Amino acid sequence: MMNHKSHVDIDKLNKIPKGRSFEYKDVVCNDFPDEEHAEDGKIFKTEVENNVFSNVIVQNDNANTTVKYKKV
């Protein structure tokens, strides 16, 4: 089990329409420091992969691009 939860703004996540792709930066809390986004984004990705968010999937996981997620 994870020790840390990602700093995702649930209101932002809930406002993304079903079927829409998004990136971690689209749902992170406004007051979360930019320099910590990369590490926290990895936590969010792990949460998505572990079905912490039942309506979000990893859409692409290419090391050369930003990870995109999709609301399902």
Secondary structure, DSSP 8 states (H G I E B T S, - for coil): --S----B-HHHHHHS-TT-EEEGGGTB-TTS-GGGHHHHHHHHHHHHHTTSSTTEEEEE--TTS--EEEE-
